[in-house]
Amino acid sequence: MGDGLPIRMLHDRLLVSIDPEAGDRRSTGGIVIPATAQLGRRLAWARVEAVGSTVRTVQVGDSVLFDPDERAEVEVRGKDFILLRERDLHAVAAERIDDDQTGLYL
């Protein structure tokens, strides 16, 4: 997590970061849809930065799918992160997941 004191997540908690440029989308016609546009309930992808000791299906560096409405934001050393529970994830995308696994936490 950079310089300063080390951070250890507790229990089933995850610390994730969202790429600020990943929020904008482009329609099939080429129109840019800003991240602030409300189009119903839309899930978001984030990169896992730290995991708690009881997290079973996610590792640091994985991409996870979650509901942005169910999140807690925190600032650590001037950078914004999101705090989630493992059970709040909808999917995991990682190189280590086999083709026969969905990567879903059920």
N, C-alpha and C positions, 0 to 999 in steps of 0.2 A: 504494500500500500504506500510505498514511497518512504520519505524520511519521517522522522518522529517516532512516537510510540507505536509498537505493533498492535494490531487489532485482532481480537479473537471473537468470532461470532459464537453465540451460545445456542445450544439445543438445535432446533430445526430451522434456525434463521439463516437467511441468505442476504448478502449485500450485493446489489446489482447496479450497473450503470447503463444508461441509454445514450446512444450516439445522438447528439442534438440535431444532426442533419438527417437522421433516419426517419424523422417524423413526417416530412413532406412526401407526398405521393404524386404520381402522374397518371392522369386518366388515359384511356385508350386513344382519345383524340389529341393527347399531348398537353392538356391543360394541367398546370401544377396546382395541387390541392394542398394548402398549408396544413401543418400538424394541428393547428388550432381549430380547424373546421370540424364541426360535429356531424358525423354521418351515422348516428346510432352507436351501438356498443361495439367498439373495436379493440381487439387485444393488441398488445405491444410486445416486441422482442427486446431483450436486454442481455448484456454480458455479465456473467457471474464473476464477482471480484473476490468474495470471501464466503466461506460456508461454515456452519456450526458443526459441532461434534457428532450430532445424531442424523445429519443429512445423509441419505443413502443413495440417491439416484443422480446427484448433480456434483460436478467438480468445478473448480476455478477454471475459467476460460470457456465454459459451455455457454451456449445461447439458450435462453429460456423464454417461454411465452406466458404472459400473465395479463390480468385485467388491470389496467391503469387506475380504475376507480377504487381498487382494493389495495392501496399502497400507503406506506409511510415514508416520507422523504427526510433525509438527514444530510447535513453538510459535514464533510470530514476534510480537514486541511484545505479548505477553500474549494472543494469539488463536491458536486451534488451526487448523491446516491439514493437508491430506493431500498428499503428494508422489507423483505417478504418472508413468509413461511413456506417451507417446501410444499405443504399441502395446497397452497394457493396457486401453484404452477399448473399450467394446462399441457405443456409439452417441453421437451428438452431436445436440442439439436447439438450433436457432438460427433466428432470423427470416430469415437470408440464404439458407437451404437451400431450393432449388426443390422443387416437388412431385414431379418425376421423379427426385430424388436421395433416397437413403435416409438419408444422414447417417452411415452406418456406415463405420468404418475397417477395411478388409479387407486 
